[in-house]
Amino acid sequence: MPRRRNITYSSRPTHAARSAHAKGDKAFRTYDTTAIRPKRSHIPAIIGVIVLLAAIAGIVFGVLHFTRGCFGAPQVEKGTEVTIVINEGESVKSIGKTLVEAGLISNANEFTDRVSAQGLENSLHPGTYKLVGGQSVDEIIHVLQTPVASDTFTIPEGSTIRQTAEIVSSATGGRITVDEFVKAASDASAYAGEYTFLGDAGKNSLEGFLFPKTYPYNESSTADSLIRAMLDQFASETTSLNWSYVESKGMSHYDAVKLASIVEKESDAAHRPTVASVFYNRLADGMRLQSDATVAYFVGHDPTAEDVDTDNPYNTYFIEGLPPTPINSPSLECLQAVCSPEQTGYYYFYFEDDGNGGLKYSFSETYDEHRSTYE
């Protein structure tokens, strides 16, 4: 059996030594050691308190932010009139936020939910509205469904972008400036993603596509919103056009608009298809169009003999084929004339005042015949 090893607390394992050690151990256990213990840092506790306070502040801020977003600013007193502006294309969510911020409703979600439940997402009209504190959500929705009374302006057939801009600026009292409108219409590619008929226009202007019509406007109208209205009108008006004749001539729809804009300036209501036939015949035979209307476009007035001799991309006395862009916004009738021209052998035409407020046209197949009509 292995010998047991005695474990002692002294090099002299006697009874007296063990007794003395026991007494010392007991005394140590009851001795106040506070003075010799390491001091504990208060920093972790302070950091913990700071973190806790920050968390509480974050929760309070979040609750307040949520409450403001859902329940809004303090509501205006009942009967107080408040004016709000709903912009073109503004979302229902954005309108709800506007109403909350104006103090007209307390809950934006209630507004959007009511609009959605009634299927009215696309029935709220842009404009400037005068609402009254105390109106219910349904009453406000009813008001926003009623189009704001607006004024109108008319773009005549054959107007250029600048002429259109001047009409818009005049109608809006200068709120939309000529330069602002012209700039907004200066690059067709900015709208081509939404209006596929602009694809061939590239980065040219929207000349030719601001459809001549009467348009409403109000205080919320912008250059962009009015341009979109005109492009929408062009899309709507041209839906029924049959472009097959244009395409059979190797021309694009953009080419057709160019030609229609020339026909717009060179014909009256009775002769559009015939004038269109003259230009088609000249194009087919490689003849220059020699249209005074294209010269007038770049000089800004009825051309003189000197103007006709000016080298310019729009001078069809100099260039082959069509000009770089349309020269105005043609009417639907001129577009129809280009899509379905009269079939003739004419290469020339001449017109003059008929003395009764109209025009007298003469068409010829040869240059000699043409000369004899005005000599």
HELIX and SHEET records of a PDB file:
HELIX    1   1 HIS A   15  ARG A   29  1                                  15    
HELIX    2   2 THR A   34  ILE A   36  5                                   3    
HELIX    3   3 ILE A   43  PHE A   71  1                                  29    
HELIX    4   4 VAL A   92  GLU A  101  1                                  10    
HELIX    5   5 ALA A  108  ALA A  117  1                                  10    
HELIX    6   6 VAL A  137  LEU A  144  1                                   8    
HELIX    7   7 ILE A  161  ALA A  171  1                                  11    
HELIX    8   8 VAL A  178  ALA A  184  1                                   7    
HELIX    9   9 ALA A  188  ALA A  190  5                                   3    
HELIX   10  10 THR A  196  ALA A  201  5                                   6    
HELIX   11  11 ALA A  223  GLU A  237  1                                  15    
HELIX   12  12 SER A  244  SER A  248  1                                   5    
HELIX   13  13 HIS A  253  GLU A  266  1                                  14    
HELIX   14  14 ARG A  272  ALA A  284  1                                  13    
HELIX   15  15 ASP A  292  VAL A  299  1                                   8    
HELIX   16  16 ALA A  305  VAL A  308  1                                   4    
HELIX   17  17 LEU A  332  CYS A  339  1                                   8    
HELIX   18  18 TYR A  367  TYR A  374  1                                   8    
SHEET    1   A 2 GLU A  81  ILE A  86  0                                        
SHEET    2   A 2 GLY A 127  VAL A 132 -1                                        
SHEET    1   B 2 ASP A 151  THR A 154  0                                        
SHEET    2   B 2 THR A 214  TYR A 217 -1                                        
SHEET    1   C 2 TYR A 348  ASP A 353  0                                        
SHEET    2   C 2 LEU A 359  SER A 364 -1                                        
END                                                                             
